[in-house]
Amino acid sequence: MSKKDGGQDPAFKVVDRRRPPDDEDAAAPAESAEPAKVAAAVPAAAIEEVKAKAEDAERRLREISAAYVRMEQDRDAFRERLGRDLDRRVDIARADLLRKVVTVLDDLDRALAAARAGAGTDALLQGVLIVRDHLLKTLASEGVEPMETVGQPFDPDVAEAVSTEPVDDPARDNTVIEELERGYRLRDRTLRPARVRVARGPAGPADPRPDREI
C-alpha cells in the first residue's frame, strides 16, 4: 500500500455495529421479578407441608411402636400366667396322687404292725394282699392298669423278651410263657413294658422243593 498526503497513514474509523437492546428486552427483568417471588413462595409452603407430614408419620410410628411393645408385654404376661396355671394344675394332680399313695402306705404300716405283734403268717399275708388290692385300685383310678401277657403272642410294643425257652409244640412258638415283671398301661399307652420269657418252637421242615436254576 502506498502512502499518500505527505507519507502519513490514513485515519481509521471504528463503527459499532451491535444492535442496541430493545425496550422490551430492557423491561424483561422487571416483569420476571414478580413470578420469581411467587416461585420462591411456593417451595416454602411445600416444605412446610412435607414437614407436617413427616411429623405426623413420626407420631404414628411412635404410636405403633408403643402398641407393639404393649402387645409383647401382654403376651409375655399371658405366658407367665399360663405357665403358673399349668404348674399349679400339675401340683394339684401330684398332690392328689400322693395322698392316695400315702393311704396305701398306711395299710402297709398296719400290716407290718400286726406282724410285729405276733400275728400268724396267714394274717400277714392277708394284710399284704389287702395293701396290694388297695394299690391296684389307686392306680386304676389314675388310668393305670396291668397288662396280661402270659399265653399271648409276644408283642415287642408291650413286652421285653428277657429269655427264650424251647418247646416241642410248634403252635406255642413266639408265645409268652412266663412273666418276670408285670407291665402296665396308662390309658392307651404303655407305661412300663413287661419282662417276659418267650417260647421257641422246633424249627419247621426244610423246603422240599429243589433250588430253581437262574
DALIN-V857580 format. One line per field, one symbol per residue. phi: phi as a letter, one per 30 degrees, with the letter a starting at -180 (. if undefined). psi: psi as a letter, one per 40 degrees, with the letter a starting at -180 (. if undefined). burial: I if it has 16 or more other ideal C-beta (glycine too) atoms within 10 Angstrom, else O. A space follows every 10 residues. Layout:
BEGIN
phi=???
psi=???
burial=???
END
This chain:
BEGIN
phi=.cdchiicdd dccccdcddd dddddddeed ddddeddddd ddeddddddd dddddddddd dddddddddd dddddddddd dddddddddd dddddddddd dddddddddd dddddddjdd dddddddddd dddddddddd dcicbdccbd icedbddbbc ddabbdbddd dceicdcacd bdcbcchcbd dbddcbccdb dddddddddd dddc
psi=hihigeeiii iihhhhehhi iiddddeddd dedddddddd dddddddddd dddddddddd dddddddddd dddddddddd dddddddddd dddddddddd dddddddddd ddddddeeii dddddddddd dddddddddd deehiihhdh eiihhedeih hdiihiidhd dehfiheihd hiiihgbeih dhiihihhih iiiiiihehi hih.
burial=OOOOOOOOOO OOOOOOOOOO OOOOOOOOOO OOOOOOOOOO OOOOOOOOOO OOOOOOOOOO OOOOOOOOOO OOOOOOOOOO OOOOOOOOOO OOOOOOOOOI OOOIOOIIOO IOOOIOOOOO OOOOOOIOOO IOOIIOOIIO OOOOOIIOIO OOOIIOOIIO OOOOOOIOOO OIIOIIIOIO OOIIIOOOOO OIIIIIIIIO OOOOOOOOOO OOOO
END
